């Protein structure tokens, strides 16, 4: 007989446990925030088994969408990410803070039968598990996807692996830079002839986290109709292949291996960064009409009648010559001056900003996406809103094991 958890069949979620007093629900002054009760995952409990980036990012998104996330960690040192980078605030590094804000932390010794029994009960009383433990470890302790889904019919179990469920590499571990290399992303990043370049954020990890969220949301919708949960599988390698979608299609069409284009986008001209007197400016003019406006803004109308530049295809064919002409002009003035000139004629452009410039820009501030939690942490919020209100970040990152007793002594977690 399967165990169904505590939720009635007509409800998609188990009743949420009471929140500890350390997580107030005050709203920020900058903009109205979506109330927790109005968020799409209010009442959903998520158990996070794992660490590093992919699964913590997925669970941060789920938490920001209203779910209660219980992060399960090792008693000794917790998530490996706790030790990454020098502590920057109150003993927490930036990576751990950004990916684990708003969660509750419990510690579990998987080799302790009592701890394992309490964890299994918690899983049975929850809606979603998201897991990226070392391959085979969850199965060793009897808390793998197949065992838990068979036992708890309403449970949704999201398993995040490195190379996927099958194939010769299925049991190998993996990290973001490995997948950027193995999945081909590094082969199309940076400048041809230079050393390989990793994308400057954990794109594969966080992309996998996003697929985990999409899978969990889809499974929750299906459960609302059928009353049954199920298994969702995502992996770093599949995410890497997914990001290569049009590069792969182009290779299948032509048999040509894509090169590293720098800031260019294949087949489009003008569409890249150009050096100005004080930095770089991206100019996006991938049509004949927009190229004519670029020529006007840069005060070079003769380019529009140059036989090398009359069409996008010709401009791409003669891109090196065109770029030399453009950059000889753009280097004579600051980015802001050229951006204003291009804006006047309707050509999209953007300066290459560093993190400080981005955070300080009036547009960033106007969006209210940098949120201050009730307990004083400044965090990047979800890049989406509901009815014009962005979900408010609940709190900063949890101390290791801070919620162990509170979570495991709640009525619906008793043995």
DOPA-311781 format. One record per residue (C-alpha): residue in one letter; x, y negated, z; chain; residue number from 1. Coordinates in pm, 1 decimal, m for minus. Last residue first. Layout:
! DOPA-311781
["a",[X,Y,Z],"A",NUM]
...
This chain:
! DOPA-311781
["x",[720.4,m945.0,1411.5],"A",415]
["x",[654.8,m1315.5,1436.4],"A",414]
["x",[691.2,m1526.3,1121.8],"A",413]
["x",[326.7,m1640.5,1090.6],"A",412]
["x",[319.3,m1754.0,1451.4],"A",411]
["x",[628.1,m1968.9,1426.5],"A",410]
["x",[925.3,m1830.8,1617.6],"A",409]
["x",[1141.4,m1770.2,1311.7],"A",408]
["x",[1100.4,m2117.1,1166.1],"A",407]
["x",[1153.6,m2318.7,1483.7],"A",406]
["x",[1438.0,m2097.6,1603.9],"A",405]
["x",[1634.1,m2120.1,1281.5],"A",404]
["x",[1558.4,m2485.1,1204.1],"A",403]
["x",[1899.8,m2645.1,1259.0],"A",402]
["x",[2086.9,m2343.1,1124.3],"A",401]
["x",[2352.1,m2552.3,950.5],"A",400]
["x",[2262.5,m2919.4,975.1],"A",399]
["x",[1988.6,m3014.8,728.2],"A",398]
["x",[2047.1,m3254.9,439.3],"A",397]
["x",[1869.1,m3592.3,443.1],"A",396]
["x",[1496.8,m3639.1,473.4],"A",395]
["x",[1165.7,m3634.8,289.0],"A",394]
["x",[1248.9,m3779.4,m51.7],"A",393]
["x",[936.8,m3960.5,m170.4],"A",392]
["x",[756.2,m3831.7,m475.7],"A",391]
["x",[746.2,m4112.0,m735.2],"A",390]
["x",[412.4,m4289.3,m767.0],"A",389]
["x",[276.6,m4400.1,m1105.8],"A",388]
["x",[m7.9,m4147.8,m1098.6],"A",387]
["x",[251.9,m3879.0,m1040.5],"A",386]
["x",[612.8,m3980.0,m1104.1],"A",385]
["x",[920.0,m3824.4,m1263.9],"A",384]
["x",[1299.1,m3845.2,m1240.5],"A",383]
["x",[1294.3,m3699.5,m887.5],"A",382]
["x",[1480.4,m3912.9,m637.8],"A",381]
["x",[1847.5,m4006.5,m621.0],"A",380]
["x",[1935.9,m4032.7,m254.1],"A",379]
["x",[2015.9,m4294.1,8.8],"A",378]
["x",[1992.2,m4131.9,351.4],"A",377]
["x",[1844.5,m4327.0,645.1],"A",376]
["x",[1623.9,m4087.2,840.0],"A",375]
["x",[1306.5,m4207.7,668.2],"A",374]
["x",[1473.0,m4139.7,334.2],"A",373]
["x",[1604.7,m4422.9,119.2],"A",372]
["x",[1529.1,m4377.6,m248.4],"A",371]
["x",[1725.0,m4452.2,m562.6],"A",370]
["x",[1459.5,m4392.7,m829.9],"A",369]
["x",[1292.6,m4724.4,m753.4],"A",368]
["x",[1247.4,m4792.2,m1125.2],"A",367]
["x",[1322.7,m5162.2,m1084.2],"A",366]
["x",[1656.0,m5086.8,m917.3],"A",365]
["x",[1775.3,m4875.2,m1208.8],"A",364]
["x",[1660.8,m5143.4,m1454.3],"A",363]
["x",[1833.9,m5417.7,m1254.5],"A",362]
["x",[2170.2,m5239.8,m1293.2],"A",361]
["x",[2360.3,m5180.5,m970.4],"A",360]
["x",[2337.4,m4802.9,m973.5],"A",359]
["x",[2446.3,m4785.1,m1337.3],"A",358]
["x",[2732.6,m5027.7,m1287.3],"A",357]
["x",[2857.5,m4831.1,m988.3],"A",356]
["x",[2833.0,m4501.9,m1172.9],"A",355]
["x",[3029.5,m4628.4,m1473.8],"A",354]
["x",[2850.9,m4783.8,m1767.7],"A",353]
["x",[2907.8,m4726.1,m2140.0],"A",352]
["x",[2714.9,m5018.4,m2285.2],"A",351]
["x",[2390.1,m4952.9,m2469.3],"A",350]
["x",[2260.3,m5019.6,m2818.5],"A",349]
["x",[1933.5,m5009.5,m3010.9],"A",348]
["x",[1922.5,m5231.4,m3322.7],"A",347]
["x",[1631.0,m5477.2,m3342.4],"A",346]
["x",[1794.0,m5783.2,m3499.8],"A",345]
["x",[1817.5,m5980.5,m3174.5],"A",344]
["x",[1908.8,m5664.4,m2984.7],"A",343]
["x",[2219.7,m5624.0,m3197.9],"A",342]
["x",[2337.0,m5977.0,m3122.0],"A",341]
["x",[2264.5,m5936.5,m2751.1],"A",340]
["x",[2450.8,m5605.8,m2737.9],"A",339]
["x",[2741.1,m5762.5,m2921.9],"A",338]
["x",[2770.9,m6041.1,m2665.2],"A",337]
["x",[2722.8,m5804.5,m2371.1],"A",336]
["x",[2993.3,m5570.7,m2495.7],"A",335]
["x",[3253.9,m5846.0,m2513.6],"A",334]
["x",[3387.1,m5986.6,m2840.8],"A",333]
["x",[3665.6,m5936.7,m3097.1],"A",332]
["x",[3689.3,m5560.3,m3053.2],"A",331]
["x",[3349.4,m5521.9,m3221.2],"A",330]
["x",[3481.1,m5651.6,m3554.2],"A",329]
["x",[3785.0,m5427.0,m3603.7],"A",328]
["x",[3566.0,m5152.7,m3457.6],"A",327]
["x",[3316.6,m5178.3,m3742.2],"A",326]
["x",[3573.7,m5171.8,m4021.9],"A",325]
["x",[3762.6,m4877.8,m3873.0],"A",324]
["x",[3434.7,m4696.0,m3817.2],"A",323]
["x",[3336.1,m4737.0,m4181.0],"A",322]
["x",[3662.2,m4589.9,m4306.5],"A",321]
["x",[3632.1,m4292.4,m4074.2],"A",320]
["x",[3264.2,m4246.2,m4157.6],"A",319]
["x",[3308.0,m4215.2,m4535.7],"A",318]
["x",[3104.3,m3894.5,m4578.4],"A",317]
["x",[2873.4,m3994.3,m4294.0],"A",316]
["x",[2816.9,m4333.9,m4456.7],"A",315]
["x",[2743.9,m4160.4,m4785.3],"A",314]
["x",[2484.7,m3933.7,m4626.6],"A",313]
["x",[2327.0,m4225.6,m4440.4],"A",312]
["x",[2293.3,m4417.4,m4763.8],"A",311]
["x",[2451.0,m4729.7,m4916.3],"A",310]
["x",[2780.1,m4705.0,m4723.9],"A",309]
["x",[3045.5,m4596.9,m4974.0],"A",308]
["x",[2890.5,m4801.7,m5257.5],"A",307]
["x",[2943.5,m5121.3,m5051.6],"A",306]
["x",[2624.2,m5318.7,m5094.7],"A",305]
["x",[2515.4,m5304.4,m4727.5],"A",304]
["x",[2871.2,m5358.7,m4607.2],"A",303]
["x",[2879.8,m5702.9,m4770.0],"A",302]
["x",[2645.9,m5834.6,m4499.3],"A",301]
["x",[2932.4,m5835.2,m4243.3],"A",300]
["x",[2817.8,m6070.0,m3969.2],"A",299]
["x",[2819.4,m5800.5,m3700.2],"A",298]
["x",[2448.4,m5855.5,m3641.2],"A",297]
["x",[2377.9,m5853.3,m4017.2],"A",296]
["x",[2576.7,m5536.4,m4082.0],"A",295]
["x",[2400.3,m5372.9,m3790.7],"A",294]
["x",[2065.4,m5479.5,m3936.4],"A",293]
["x",[2148.2,m5315.2,m4266.7],"A",292]
["x",[2244.7,m5002.0,m4075.6],"A",291]
["x",[1900.6,m5005.7,m3915.4],"A",290]
["x",[1723.1,m4990.5,m4249.8],"A",289]
["x",[1956.6,m4726.3,m4389.3],"A",288]
["x",[1895.4,m4505.9,m4086.3],"A",287]
["x",[2099.6,m4369.0,m3794.6],"A",286]
["x",[2151.7,m4702.4,m3612.9],"A",285]
["x",[2241.6,m4622.6,m3252.6],"A",284]
["x",[2533.9,m4835.3,m3134.4],"A",283]
["x",[2701.8,m4722.0,m2813.6],"A",282]
["x",[2919.8,m4995.3,m2664.3],"A",281]
["x",[3263.4,m4941.4,m2515.2],"A",280]
["x",[3472.6,m5159.4,m2287.5],"A",279]
["x",[3578.8,m5518.8,m2236.3],"A",278]
["x",[3685.6,m5644.6,m2581.6],"A",277]
["x",[3465.7,m5390.6,m2756.4],"A",276]
["x",[3538.5,m5030.9,m2850.7],"A",275]
["x",[3267.1,m4852.3,m3044.8],"A",274]
["x",[3053.4,m4562.7,m2922.4],"A",273]
["x",[2840.1,m4354.8,m3158.9],"A",272]
["x",[2552.0,m4343.0,m3411.5],"A",271]
["x",[2611.0,m4532.2,m3736.1],"A",270]
["x",[2592.4,m4284.7,m3905.3],"A",269]
["x",[2411.7,m3958.6,m3834.1],"A",268]
["x",[2509.6,m3614.6,m3966.3],"A",267]
["x",[2649.8,m3479.4,m3641.7],"A",266]
["x",[2601.2,m3704.2,m3338.1],"A",265]
["x",[2908.9,m3905.6,m3253.4],"A",264]
["x",[3035.4,m3971.0,m2901.5],"A",263]
["x",[3327.8,m3730.3,m2938.1],"A",262]
["x",[3236.3,m3502.4,m3228.9],"A",261]
["x",[3386.1,m3169.7,m3121.4],"A",260]
["x",[3351.2,m2947.5,m3426.1],"A",259]
["x",[3063.9,m2720.9,m3527.4],"A",258]
["x",[3155.4,m2379.6,m3676.0],"A",257]
["x",[3031.8,m2356.8,m4034.2],"A",256]
["x",[2826.6,m2052.7,m4138.7],"A",255]
["x",[2574.6,m2289.8,m4295.2],"A",254]
["x",[2224.3,m2202.7,m4174.3],"A",253]
["x",[2324.7,m1978.1,m3883.2],"A",252]
["x",[2579.5,m2237.7,m3777.1],"A",251]
["x",[2316.4,m2510.2,m3784.9],"A",250]
["x",[2076.6,m2295.5,m3581.5],"A",249]
["x",[2343.9,m2237.4,m3318.2],"A",248]
["x",[2421.0,m2609.3,m3296.7],"A",247]
["x",[2048.5,m2675.9,m3281.5],"A",246]
["x",[1998.9,m2454.7,m2973.9],"A",245]
["x",[2329.6,m2494.3,m2791.5],"A",244]
["x",[2157.0,m2604.9,m2470.0],"A",243]
["x",[1969.2,m2272.8,m2469.5],"A",242]
["x",[2291.5,m2075.8,m2499.7],"A",241]
["x",[2419.6,m2246.7,m2185.1],"A",240]
["x",[2089.9,m2177.1,m2007.3],"A",239]
["x",[2110.1,m1811.4,m2107.4],"A",238]
["x",[2461.5,m1799.3,m1966.1],"A",237]
["x",[2364.7,m1958.1,m1635.9],"A",236]
["x",[2080.8,m1716.1,m1579.9],"A",235]
["x",[1704.9,m1704.8,m1528.3],"A",234]
["x",[1475.3,m1421.1,m1424.7],"A",233]
["x",[1119.4,m1453.6,m1293.2],"A",232]
["x",[953.5,m1166.3,m1104.6],"A",231]
["x",[590.5,m1135.2,m1009.5],"A",230]
["x",[300.3,m1280.5,m817.1],"A",229]
["x",[m54.1,m1148.8,m823.3],"A",228]
["x",[m386.7,m1314.8,m750.6],"A",227]
["x",[m467.9,m1315.2,m1121.9],"A",226]
["x",[m570.1,m1674.3,m1199.0],"A",225]
["x",[m385.5,m1862.9,m924.4],"A",224]
["x",[m101.0,m1616.6,m971.6],"A",223]
["x",[m60.9,m1724.8,m1333.7],"A",222]
["x",[m31.2,m2087.6,m1228.6],"A",221]
["x",[221.8,m1994.2,m960.6],"A",220]
["x",[418.7,m1793.8,m1219.3],"A",219]
["x",[436.3,m2094.5,m1449.6],"A",218]
["x",[554.6,m2315.0,m1164.7],"A",217]
["x",[819.7,m2060.5,m1064.7],"A",216]
["x",[944.2,m2025.4,m1422.1],"A",215]
["x",[966.2,m2402.2,m1471.7],"A",214]
["x",[1148.9,m2435.5,m1139.7],"A",213]
["x",[1396.6,m2162.4,m1230.2],"A",212]
["x",[1445.6,m2323.1,m1571.3],"A",211]
["x",[1531.0,m2649.1,m1390.5],"A",210]
["x",[1780.9,m2468.5,m1169.1],"A",209]
["x",[1943.2,m2318.8,m1477.4],"A",208]
["x",[1979.5,m2671.1,m1614.4],"A",207]
["x",[2131.6,m2774.4,m1281.7],"A",206]
["x",[2397.4,m2505.9,m1304.0],"A",205]
["x",[2461.6,m2550.7,m1675.5],"A",204]
["x",[2482.2,m2931.1,m1654.5],"A",203]
["x",[2702.8,m2949.2,m1347.5],"A",202]
["x",[2810.1,m3304.3,m1433.2],"A",201]
["x",[3097.2,m3446.4,m1636.7],"A",200]
["x",[3058.9,m3215.4,m1934.6],"A",199]
["x",[3385.4,m3022.0,m1942.4],"A",198]
["x",[3642.7,m3133.9,m2197.8],"A",197]
["x",[3875.1,m2915.4,m2403.3],"A",196]
["x",[4214.9,m3072.9,m2485.0],"A",195]
["x",[4231.5,m3307.0,m2783.8],"A",194]
["x",[4229.8,m3222.0,m3155.5],"A",193]
["x",[3857.2,m3287.6,m3200.3],"A",192]
["x",[3724.6,m3524.3,m2938.2],"A",191]
["x",[3506.9,m3422.6,m2644.9],"A",190]
["x",[3222.6,m3171.2,m2629.7],"A",189]
["x",[3121.2,m2934.8,m2912.8],"A",188]
["x",[3350.9,m2644.2,m2820.4],"A",187]
["x",[3293.1,m2718.3,m2452.4],"A",186]
["x",[2928.1,m2619.4,m2492.6],"A",185]
["x",[3012.1,m2285.0,m2652.5],"A",184]
["x",[2850.4,m2056.2,m2395.1],"A",183]
["x",[3183.4,m1917.7,m2274.6],"A",182]
["x",[3331.7,m2260.4,m2205.3],"A",181]
["x",[3033.9,m2435.1,m2047.2],"A",180]
["x",[2959.8,m2102.1,m1881.0],"A",179]
["x",[3299.6,m2081.1,m1714.4],"A",178]
["x",[3271.6,m2447.1,m1615.0],"A",177]
["x",[2936.1,m2382.9,m1440.1],"A",176]
["x",[3029.1,m2072.2,m1244.8],"A",175]
["x",[2987.2,m1701.3,m1304.4],"A",174]
["x",[2984.4,m1364.3,m1133.2],"A",173]
["x",[2990.3,m1043.6,m1339.7],"A",172]
["x",[2720.9,m778.6,m1295.0],"A",171]
["x",[2539.3,m845.3,m1623.3],"A",170]
["x",[2860.5,m869.1,m1827.6],"A",169]
["x",[2811.6,m557.1,m2043.8],"A",168]
["x",[2443.9,m635.3,m2112.4],"A",167]
["x",[2136.1,m676.4,m1899.2],"A",166]
["x",[1981.0,m901.4,m1635.4],"A",165]
["x",[2151.4,m1225.3,m1734.1],"A",164]
["x",[2508.2,m1357.3,m1742.9],"A",163]
["x",[2532.2,m1551.1,m1416.3],"A",162]
["x",[2218.5,m1474.2,m1222.6],"A",161]
["x",[1920.7,m1665.2,m1089.5],"A",160]
["x",[1640.2,m1445.5,m956.1],"A",159]
["x",[1301.1,m1604.1,m903.1],"A",158]
["x",[1066.3,m1392.1,m689.2],"A",157]
["x",[699.8,m1484.9,m684.2],"A",156]
["x",[519.7,m1308.5,m398.3],"A",155]
["x",[149.0,m1230.5,m422.6],"A",154]
["x",[198.0,m851.4,m432.3],"A",153]
["x",[428.1,m833.7,m133.4],"A",152]
["x",[585.8,m488.0,m113.2],"A",151]
["x",[641.6,m426.5,m483.3],"A",150]
["x",[754.2,m786.1,m531.8],"A",149]
["x",[1000.3,m752.3,m242.6],"A",148]
["x",[1153.9,m427.5,m364.0],"A",147]
["x",[1184.6,m538.6,m728.2],"A",146]
["x",[1326.0,m881.0,m646.0],"A",145]
["x",[1590.0,m774.3,m396.1],"A",144]
["x",[1540.6,m785.6,m19.9],"A",143]
["x",[1648.9,m431.3,66.7],"A",142]
["x",[1987.5,m526.9,206.3],"A",141]
["x",[2185.6,m368.3,m76.3],"A",140]
["x",[1934.3,m504.4,m328.0],"A",139]
["x",[2005.8,m860.8,m214.5],"A",138]
["x",[2379.3,m797.4,m250.3],"A",137]
["x",[2365.3,m646.8,m601.0],"A",136]
["x",[2514.1,m948.1,m780.4],"A",135]
["x",[2632.3,m1208.2,m524.4],"A",134]
["x",[2335.1,m1408.4,m401.9],"A",133]
["x",[2146.6,m1627.8,m647.1],"A",132]
["x",[1790.1,m1618.7,m513.5],"A",131]
["x",[1472.5,m1825.2,m532.9],"A",130]
["x",[1188.1,m1675.0,m328.8],"A",129]
["x",[837.8,m1811.8,m377.5],"A",128]
["x",[507.5,m1792.5,m190.5],"A",127]
["x",[604.9,m1717.9,167.2],"A",126]
["x",[461.3,m1495.7,440.0],"A",125]
["x",[625.4,m1183.0,301.6],"A",124]
["x",[958.2,m1366.1,269.6],"A",123]
["x",[935.0,m1469.2,634.3],"A",122]
["x",[867.3,m1109.0,733.3],"A",121]
["x",[1172.0,m995.7,538.7],"A",120]
["x",[1380.7,m1263.5,708.0],"A",119]
["x",[1267.3,m1150.7,1051.7],"A",118]
["x",[1354.0,m790.0,966.5],"A",117]
["x",[1695.5,m893.1,836.1],"A",116]
["x",[1771.3,m1086.5,1153.0],"A",115]
["x",[1666.4,m790.0,1365.4],"A",114]
["x",[1869.8,m545.7,1156.7],"A",113]
["x",[2188.3,m757.4,1178.6],"A",112]
["x",[2396.2,m696.7,864.9],"A",111]
["x",[2217.2,m976.8,679.9],"A",110]
["x",[2318.8,m1225.5,949.8],"A",109]
["x",[2062.6,m1499.8,895.9],"A",108]
["x",[2088.8,m1872.8,959.8],"A",107]
["x",[1800.6,m2112.0,906.7],"A",106]
["x",[1810.1,m2451.3,735.9],"A",105]
["x",[1503.9,m2664.3,654.9],"A",104]
["x",[1508.6,m2867.1,333.7],"A",103]
["x",[1458.5,m3235.5,249.9],"A",102]
["x",[1805.8,m3294.3,113.4],"A",101]
["x",[1985.3,m2987.8,m13.3],"A",100]
["x",[2118.2,m3071.6,m359.1],"A",99]
["x",[2222.9,m3434.5,m305.4],"A",98]
["x",[2367.8,m3373.6,38.7],"A",97]
["x",[2563.3,m3063.9,m59.1],"A",96]
["x",[2720.9,m3242.3,m355.3],"A",95]
["x",[2794.3,m3564.9,m166.7],"A",94]
["x",[2970.7,m3406.1,127.0],"A",93]
["x",[2817.3,m3390.2,473.9],"A",92]
["x",[3001.8,m3455.0,800.5],"A",91]
["x",[2796.0,m3758.1,900.5],"A",90]
["x",[2861.2,m3921.9,564.7],"A",89]
["x",[3135.9,m3861.9,311.8],"A",88]
["x",[3280.6,m3531.9,422.4],"A",87]
["x",[3574.5,m3446.6,195.6],"A",86]
["x",[3468.7,m3249.3,m109.4],"A",85]
["x",[3303.0,m2908.5,m96.3],"A",84]
["x",[3277.4,m2734.0,240.7],"A",83]
["x",[2898.3,m2742.8,271.1],"A",82]
["x",[2883.5,m2620.1,m89.7],"A",81]
["x",[2979.1,m2270.9,26.4],"A",80]
["x",[2634.8,m2245.5,190.3],"A",79]
["x",[2661.6,m2153.6,554.8],"A",78]
["x",[2990.4,m2134.3,740.8],"A",77]
["x",[2952.9,m1870.3,1011.1],"A",76]
["x",[2579.0,m1802.6,1038.7],"A",75]
["x",[2530.9,m1739.3,664.6],"A",74]
["x",[2248.9,m1944.6,515.3],"A",73]
["x",[1875.8,m1921.6,437.6],"A",72]
["x",[1723.5,m2248.7,315.1],"A",71]
["x",[1355.8,m2276.5,401.1],"A",70]
["x",[1186.6,m2503.4,148.5],"A",69]
["x",[842.3,m2651.1,221.5],"A",68]
["x",[696.6,m2744.0,m113.8],"A",67]
["x",[589.0,m3098.4,m203.9],"A",66]
["x",[735.9,m3163.2,m549.0],"A",65]
["x",[1054.5,m3289.1,m384.6],"A",64]
["x",[1089.4,m2950.4,m217.0],"A",63]
["x",[1053.7,m2773.2,m551.3],"A",62]
["x",[1316.7,m3002.0,m703.5],"A",61]
["x",[1551.4,m2940.4,m409.5],"A",60]
["x",[1482.3,m2568.1,m450.3],"A",59]
["x",[1598.9,m2571.7,m810.4],"A",58]
["x",[1907.2,m2773.3,m716.3],"A",57]
["x",[1988.4,m2531.3,m432.0],"A",56]
["x",[1947.9,m2241.2,m679.0],"A",55]
["x",[2184.7,m2380.5,m941.8],"A",54]
["x",[2441.0,m2557.7,m721.6],"A",53]
["x",[2636.8,m2354.8,m463.1],"A",52]
["x",[2403.7,m2146.2,m249.7],"A",51]
["x",[2196.6,m1835.5,m208.8],"A",50]
["x",[1860.9,m1727.9,m75.2],"A",49]
["x",[1611.5,m2013.8,m78.2],"A",48]
["x",[1269.2,m1927.4,63.1],"A",47]
["x",[986.9,m2141.8,m75.4],"A",46]
["x",[659.1,m2221.1,102.0],"A",45]
["x",[374.4,m2378.0,m93.2],"A",44]
["x",[122.5,m2591.8,93.7],"A",43]
["x",[193.7,m2905.8,m108.3],"A",42]
["x",[332.3,m2792.1,m443.7],"A",41]
["x",[144.8,m3035.1,m670.3],"A",40]
["x",[196.4,m3340.1,m448.2],"A",39]
["x",[m114.0,m3502.8,m305.9],"A",38]
["x",[m61.2,m3376.3,47.9],"A",37]
["x",[296.4,m3507.4,44.3],"A",36]
["x",[181.1,m3858.8,m44.2],"A",35]
["x",[332.4,m3990.8,m365.4],"A",34]
["x",[551.5,m4289.2,m290.7],"A",33]
["x",[455.0,m4653.3,m337.5],"A",32]
["x",[757.5,m4865.0,m425.3],"A",31]
["x",[1056.0,m5029.9,m254.7],"A",30]
["x",[921.8,m5017.7,102.1],"A",29]
["x",[980.3,m4649.7,151.5],"A",28]
["x",[709.0,m4425.8,300.7],"A",27]
["x",[720.2,m4271.3,647.1],"A",26]
["x",[670.8,m3895.7,665.0],"A",25]
["x",[883.5,m3799.5,960.7],"A",24]
["x",[1101.3,m3485.5,949.7],"A",23]
["x",[1268.6,m3441.1,1291.6],"A",22]
["x",[932.2,m3360.5,1453.6],"A",21]
["x",[942.2,m3016.8,1294.4],"A",20]
["x",[682.4,m2949.4,1023.2],"A",19]
["x",[397.1,m2715.9,1096.2],"A",18]
["x",[386.1,m2408.1,878.6],"A",17]
["x",[211.3,m2436.6,543.8],"A",16]
["x",[m87.3,m2208.7,488.7],"A",15]
["x",[8.6,m1952.0,222.5],"A",14]
["x",[m38.4,m2061.9,m132.1],"A",13]
["x",[m233.2,m1989.8,m450.9],"A",12]
["x",[m567.2,m1956.8,m270.6],"A",11]
["x",[m854.6,m1731.2,m376.1],"A",10]
["x",[m680.4,m1415.7,m257.5],"A",9]
["x",[m660.2,m1547.2,99.9],"A",8]
["x",[m302.8,m1636.1,197.5],"A",7]
["x",[m128.2,m1446.8,477.6],"A",6]
["x",[94.5,m1211.2,281.6],"A",5]
["x",[m25.1,m943.3,42.2],"A",4]
["x",[140.4,m629.4,168.2],"A",3]
["x",[129.2,m346.2,m81.6],"A",2]
["x",[0.0,0.0,0.0],"A",1]
